Amino acid sequence: MRKTFQYRLYPTKAQKRKLAQALEECRWLYNHTLAFRKEAWEEYSVSVSLFDTQKRLPIWKQEHPQLLSIHSQVLQNVCVRVDLAFKAFFRRVKAGENPGYPRFKGYGQYNSFTYPQSGFNLKDDKLRLAKIGMIKIKLHRSIIGKIKTLTIRHTASNEWYISFSCECEPEPLPANADAIGLDVGLTSFATLSTGKKIDNPRFFRTDEHDLARAQHKFSKVMNDTFDYSKCKHIIAQIHKRIANRRKDFAHQWSRRLVNQFGVICVEDLAVNHMVHNHCLAKSIGDTAWSQFFIYLSYKAEWAGRKVIPVNPAYTSQTCSSCGHRQKLTLDIREYRCPCCEIILCRDYNAALNILALGLQRIGNQSIEVPIFNSGE
């Protein structure tokens, strides 16, 4: 199993220049490789493969000597990224989706490069990178497993991070037969089938006023000035603060659920389609359901737990007690069944249905789920 460990880098000014130069040279190679494959098809109807582009690297180094300052495997990985972009393009074409042809990278749009196998060495709190030197690293936790790849990333807030992709064995938790259903929403972040609600923190909404004020000030300054760079940095810091809080929230709650339950049933949501609703797009983006589900899935796999995605269709409109189905608009937040006369919170009713559907998928219907009637 692959697991990624991320750490903060503290390069010197000279090393920052070298890292920035490496990004620019990788960006040049990315655009050059993309143009080479594009022109080969448009002019000669020849499909260029990954290996064809990697074979041309020595020729491109002669044409563009600045590439000699970059480690060879880093340059090979740039060609791999272009190839992956084309594979994703062809996959979307076959699936009938909006294909989105691979784009050229403008200045500042290429923010990471990768050492696939070699060219780096970690010792204590120092990291040696080929063609760059020894860089101070903050190892706030130990690395588990064998390091396979290393990626250097530059953020908009002018910070440098490093990610180690390691191959390691999972560490399963003790067996747990407890199951839970989870219904996500906007009023509350999630409602559990136990009746517990997780409050929606609304991180973007909290800092929205500060962000708008910073962006308003940024719109009035001239380009290539000190105030321009200062305002841009302030905006990046606000976005970073929002993202870090949202990430910490997702990590904390996904870890709690994985530690407490053996089977977690969740909605299989198409969030990319849901944000097309312009009235709810900002709120849906602020909740970051996809990020939470990703964290929940990999933590569960690491701990030997099960995450069961189920079709969310009609889970809010079906009675969890008798199975009666009725249409409900979004403004109705209480489910009243005309057949069995049960009264439940709409989200809680959906969580019970999600749990039942998830248990059906794994063929386990022996778990009894208590229903708390809100009308009592």
C-alpha positions as CSV (number, residue, x, y, z in Angstrom):
1,M,0.0,0.0,0.0
2,R,1.2,3.5,-0.8
3,K,1.1,6.2,1.8
4,T,2.3,9.8,1.5
5,F,4.1,11.8,4.1
6,Q,4.3,15.6,3.7
7,Y,6.8,17.9,5.3
8,R,7.8,21.6,5.2
9,L,11.1,22.6,3.5
10,Y,13.2,25.6,4.6
11,P,15.5,26.4,1.7
12,T,18.0,29.3,1.7
13,K,17.6,32.2,-0.8
14,A,20.1,30.6,-3.2
15,Q,18.2,27.2,-2.9
16,K,14.9,29.0,-3.5
17,R,16.3,30.4,-6.8
18,K,17.5,26.9,-7.8
19,L,14.1,25.4,-7.0
20,A,12.3,28.1,-8.9
21,Q,14.6,27.6,-11.8
22,A,13.9,23.9,-11.8
23,L,10.1,24.6,-11.9
24,E,10.6,26.9,-14.9
25,E,12.7,24.4,-16.8
26,C,10.2,21.7,-16.1
27,R,7.4,24.0,-17.3
28,W,9.4,24.7,-20.5
29,L,9.9,21.0,-21.1
30,Y,6.2,20.3,-20.4
31,N,5.1,22.9,-23.0
32,H,7.7,21.7,-25.5
33,T,6.7,18.0,-25.1
34,L,3.0,18.9,-25.5
35,A,3.8,21.0,-28.6
36,F,5.9,18.2,-30.1
37,R,3.1,15.6,-29.7
38,K,0.5,18.1,-30.9
39,E,2.4,19.1,-34.1
40,A,3.3,15.4,-34.9
41,W,-0.4,14.5,-35.0
42,E,-1.7,17.7,-36.7
43,E,1.0,17.7,-39.5
44,Y,2.0,14.0,-39.9
45,S,-0.9,12.1,-38.2
46,V,1.7,10.4,-36.1
47,S,0.9,9.4,-32.5
48,V,3.9,10.0,-30.3
49,S,4.4,7.8,-27.3
50,L,5.9,8.4,-23.9
51,F,9.1,6.6,-24.9
52,D,9.5,8.6,-28.1
53,T,9.4,11.9,-26.1
54,Q,11.9,10.6,-23.5
55,K,14.3,9.5,-26.3
56,R,14.4,13.1,-27.5
57,L,15.5,14.5,-24.2
58,P,19.2,14.5,-25.2
59,I,18.4,16.4,-28.3
60,W,16.3,19.0,-26.4
61,K,19.2,19.4,-23.9
62,Q,21.4,20.5,-26.7
63,E,18.8,22.9,-28.0
64,H,18.0,24.2,-24.5
65,P,21.2,23.9,-22.3
66,Q,19.4,25.0,-19.2
67,L,17.9,21.5,-19.0
68,L,21.3,20.2,-18.0
69,S,20.9,21.8,-14.6
70,I,17.9,19.5,-13.9
71,H,18.2,15.9,-12.8
72,S,17.5,13.5,-15.7
73,Q,14.8,11.5,-13.9
74,V,12.9,14.8,-13.1
75,L,12.9,15.5,-16.8
76,Q,11.6,12.0,-17.6
77,N,8.8,12.5,-15.1
78,V,7.7,15.7,-17.0
79,C,7.2,13.6,-20.1
80,V,5.2,11.1,-18.0
81,R,2.9,13.9,-16.9
82,V,2.3,14.9,-20.5
83,D,1.5,11.3,-21.3
84,L,-0.9,11.0,-18.4
85,A,-2.7,14.2,-19.5
86,F,-3.2,12.7,-23.0
87,K,-4.4,9.4,-21.5
88,A,-7.0,11.2,-19.4
89,F,-8.0,13.2,-22.5
90,F,-8.6,10.0,-24.5
91,R,-10.5,8.4,-21.6
92,R,-12.9,11.3,-21.4
93,V,-13.4,11.2,-25.2
94,K,-14.3,7.5,-25.0
95,A,-16.6,8.1,-22.1
96,G,-18.5,10.9,-23.9
97,E,-17.5,13.5,-21.4
98,N,-16.1,17.0,-22.1
99,P,-12.6,15.9,-23.3
100,G,-10.6,19.0,-22.3
101,Y,-7.5,18.8,-24.5
102,P,-4.2,19.2,-22.5
103,R,-3.2,22.8,-22.1
104,F,0.1,24.6,-22.1
105,K,1.3,25.9,-18.7
106,G,1.7,29.6,-18.3
107,Y,4.1,31.3,-15.9
108,G,3.5,30.3,-12.3
109,Q,1.1,27.4,-13.3
110,Y,3.7,24.6,-12.9
111,N,4.3,24.2,-9.2
112,S,5.8,20.8,-8.6
113,F,8.4,18.4,-9.9
114,T,9.1,14.7,-9.0
115,Y,12.2,12.5,-8.4
116,P,10.8,9.1,-9.4
117,Q,13.5,6.8,-8.1
118,S,16.8,8.5,-7.2
119,G,18.5,11.9,-7.0
120,F,17.7,12.4,-3.3
121,N,18.9,11.4,0.1
122,L,17.4,12.0,3.5
123,K,19.6,12.2,6.6
124,D,18.4,13.5,10.0
125,D,16.8,17.0,9.3
126,K,18.6,17.5,6.0
127,L,17.5,16.5,2.5
128,R,20.0,16.3,-0.4
129,L,18.6,16.9,-3.8
130,A,20.6,16.4,-6.9
131,K,21.6,19.6,-8.7
132,I,20.2,21.7,-5.8
133,G,22.0,20.8,-2.5
134,M,21.3,20.1,1.1
135,I,17.9,21.6,2.3
136,K,16.6,21.8,5.8
137,I,13.5,19.8,6.4
138,K,11.0,19.8,9.4
139,L,10.5,16.1,10.2
140,H,7.5,16.4,12.5
141,R,6.8,12.6,12.3
142,S,8.8,9.6,11.3
143,I,8.5,8.1,7.8
144,I,7.1,4.6,7.6
145,G,8.0,2.1,4.8
146,K,10.3,2.4,1.8
147,I,10.5,5.7,0.0
148,K,9.5,5.2,-3.7
149,T,9.1,8.8,-5.1
150,L,9.7,12.3,-3.9
151,T,7.8,15.4,-5.0
152,I,8.7,19.1,-4.3
153,R,5.8,21.5,-4.4
154,H,5.6,25.3,-4.3
155,T,2.5,26.9,-2.9
156,A,0.9,30.3,-3.7
157,S,1.9,31.5,-0.2
158,N,5.6,31.1,-1.3
159,E,6.2,28.0,0.8
160,W,8.0,24.8,-0.2
161,Y,6.7,21.3,0.7
162,I,8.0,17.9,0.1
163,S,6.0,14.7,-0.2
164,F,7.4,11.2,0.2
165,S,5.4,8.4,-1.4
166,C,6.2,5.3,0.6
167,E,5.4,1.6,0.2
168,C,4.3,0.2,3.5
169,E,2.1,-2.4,5.1
170,P,-1.3,-1.4,6.6
171,E,-1.8,-1.4,10.3
172,P,-5.3,-2.8,11.0
173,L,-7.2,-1.9,14.1
174,P,-8.9,-4.6,16.2
175,A,-12.0,-6.1,14.6
176,N,-15.2,-4.1,15.1
177,A,-18.7,-5.1,14.0
178,D,-20.3,-1.8,14.6
179,A,-21.8,-0.2,11.5
180,I,-23.0,3.4,10.8
181,G,-24.7,5.3,8.1
182,L,-23.7,8.9,7.3
183,D,-25.8,11.5,5.4
184,V,-23.9,14.7,4.5
185,G,-25.7,18.0,4.2
186,L,-25.4,21.8,4.3
187,T,-27.3,22.6,7.5
188,S,-25.1,20.2,9.4
189,F,-22.0,18.7,7.8
190,A,-23.2,15.2,8.5
191,T,-25.9,13.3,10.3
192,L,-25.1,9.8,11.7
193,S,-27.5,6.9,12.0
194,T,-26.9,7.1,15.8
195,G,-28.7,10.4,15.8
196,K,-25.6,12.5,16.3
197,K,-25.0,15.5,14.1
198,I,-21.7,17.0,13.0
199,D,-21.9,20.8,12.8
200,N,-20.9,22.4,9.5
201,P,-18.0,24.7,10.4
202,R,-18.4,26.9,7.2
203,F,-14.7,27.9,7.1
204,F,-15.0,29.9,3.8
205,R,-18.1,31.8,5.0
206,T,-16.2,32.7,8.2
207,D,-13.3,34.3,6.4
208,E,-15.3,35.5,3.4
209,H,-15.4,39.1,4.6
210,D,-11.6,39.2,5.1
211,L,-11.0,37.7,1.7
212,A,-13.3,40.1,-0.1
213,R,-11.6,43.1,1.6
214,A,-8.2,41.8,0.6
215,Q,-9.3,41.2,-3.0
216,H,-10.9,44.6,-3.2
217,K,-7.6,46.2,-2.1
218,F,-5.6,44.0,-4.5
219,S,-7.8,45.1,-7.5
220,K,-6.7,48.7,-7.0
221,V,-2.9,48.3,-6.9
222,M,-0.5,48.4,-9.9
223,N,1.2,45.3,-11.3
224,D,4.9,44.7,-10.6
225,T,4.9,46.8,-7.4
226,F,5.6,46.0,-3.8
227,D,2.0,46.5,-2.8
228,Y,0.9,44.1,-5.6
229,S,3.1,41.4,-4.2
230,K,2.0,42.2,-0.6
231,C,-1.7,42.0,-1.4
232,K,-1.3,38.9,-3.4
233,H,0.5,37.2,-0.5
234,I,-2.2,38.3,1.9
235,I,-4.9,36.7,-0.3
236,A,-2.8,33.5,-0.6
237,Q,-2.5,33.4,3.2
238,I,-6.3,33.7,3.7
239,H,-6.9,30.8,1.3
240,K,-4.2,28.8,3.0
241,R,-5.8,29.4,6.4
242,I,-9.2,28.3,5.1
243,A,-7.7,25.2,3.4
244,N,-5.7,24.1,6.5
245,R,-8.8,24.4,8.8
246,R,-10.9,22.5,6.3
247,K,-8.2,19.8,6.0
248,D,-7.8,19.5,9.8
249,F,-11.6,19.1,10.2
250,A,-11.7,16.3,7.6
251,H,-8.7,14.5,9.2
252,Q,-10.1,14.7,12.7
253,W,-13.6,13.5,11.9
254,S,-12.6,10.8,9.5
255,R,-10.1,9.4,12.1
256,R,-12.8,9.4,14.8
257,L,-15.3,7.5,12.6
258,V,-12.7,4.9,11.5
259,N,-11.6,4.3,15.1
260,Q,-15.1,3.9,16.3
261,F,-16.9,1.9,13.6
262,G,-16.0,-1.2,11.5
263,V,-18.4,-0.5,8.7
264,I,-19.2,3.1,7.4
265,C,-21.9,3.5,4.8
266,V,-21.7,6.8,2.9
267,E,-23.4,8.4,-0.1
268,D,-21.8,8.0,-3.5
269,L,-22.2,11.6,-4.5
270,A,-21.3,13.3,-7.8
271,V,-20.1,16.5,-6.3
272,N,-18.8,17.8,-9.6
273,H,-22.4,17.8,-11.0
274,M,-23.9,19.2,-7.8
275,V,-21.9,22.4,-7.9
276,H,-23.6,23.3,-11.2
277,N,-26.4,24.5,-9.0
278,H,-25.3,28.2,-8.7
279,C,-27.5,28.8,-5.7
280,L,-25.7,26.1,-3.6
281,A,-22.3,25.9,-5.4
282,K,-20.4,28.0,-2.8
283,S,-21.9,26.2,0.2
284,I,-21.2,22.8,-1.4
285,G,-17.6,23.7,-2.2
286,D,-17.1,25.0,1.4
287,T,-18.2,21.7,2.9
288,A,-15.5,19.7,0.9
289,W,-17.4,16.4,1.0
290,S,-15.1,14.8,-1.6
291,Q,-12.0,15.6,0.5
292,F,-13.7,14.1,3.6
293,F,-14.7,10.9,1.7
294,I,-11.1,10.5,0.3
295,Y,-9.6,10.8,3.8
296,L,-12.2,8.5,5.2
297,S,-11.6,5.9,2.5
298,Y,-7.8,5.7,2.8
299,K,-7.9,5.8,6.6
300,A,-10.4,2.9,6.6
301,E,-8.3,0.9,4.2
302,W,-5.2,1.4,6.4
303,A,-7.1,0.4,9.5
304,G,-8.8,-2.6,7.9
305,R,-12.3,-1.0,8.0
306,K,-14.9,-0.9,5.3
307,V,-16.4,2.2,3.6
308,I,-19.5,1.3,1.6
309,P,-20.7,3.9,-0.9
310,V,-24.4,3.6,-1.8
311,N,-26.7,5.3,-4.3
312,P,-28.2,8.3,-2.5
313,A,-31.3,8.3,-4.7
314,Y,-34.5,8.6,-2.6
315,T,-32.8,8.0,0.7
316,S,-34.4,11.3,2.0
317,Q,-37.8,10.4,0.6
318,T,-38.1,6.8,1.8
319,C,-39.4,6.0,5.2
320,S,-36.7,4.1,7.1
321,S,-39.4,2.2,9.1
322,C,-41.9,1.0,6.6
323,G,-40.4,1.8,3.2
324,H,-43.1,4.3,2.1
325,R,-41.8,6.9,-0.4
326,Q,-43.1,10.4,-0.8
327,K,-41.8,13.6,-2.5
328,L,-40.2,16.2,-0.3
329,T,-38.8,19.6,-1.2
330,L,-35.5,20.8,0.3
331,D,-37.2,23.2,2.7
332,I,-39.0,20.4,4.5
333,R,-36.5,19.2,7.2
334,E,-38.8,16.7,9.0
335,Y,-40.0,13.4,7.6
336,R,-43.6,12.5,8.5
337,C,-44.7,9.1,7.3
338,P,-48.5,8.9,6.5
339,C,-48.3,5.1,6.7
340,C,-46.6,4.2,10.0
341,E,-46.9,7.8,11.4
342,I,-43.3,8.0,12.4
343,I,-41.7,11.5,12.7
344,L,-38.0,11.8,12.1
345,C,-35.5,14.4,11.2
346,R,-35.1,14.2,7.4
347,D,-31.3,13.8,7.5
348,Y,-31.5,11.2,10.3
349,N,-34.0,9.2,8.2
350,A,-31.7,9.4,5.2
351,A,-28.8,8.2,7.4
352,L,-30.8,5.1,8.5
353,N,-31.7,4.3,4.9
354,I,-28.0,4.7,3.9
355,L,-27.0,2.3,6.6
356,A,-29.6,-0.3,5.5
357,L,-28.5,-0.1,1.9
358,G,-24.9,-0.4,2.8
359,L,-25.5,-3.5,4.9
360,Q,-27.4,-5.0,2.0
361,R,-24.4,-4.5,-0.3
362,I,-22.2,-6.5,2.0
363,G,-24.9,-9.1,2.7
364,N,-25.1,-8.2,6.4
365,Q,-28.6,-7.6,7.8
366,S,-28.1,-8.9,11.3
367,I,-27.3,-5.5,12.9
368,E,-30.3,-4.0,14.6
369,V,-30.5,-0.2,14.3
370,P,-32.5,1.7,16.9
371,I,-34.9,4.4,15.6
372,F,-35.4,7.5,17.7
373,N,-38.8,9.0,17.0
374,S,-38.5,12.8,17.2
375,G,-42.3,13.0,17.7
376,E,-42.1,11.3,21.1
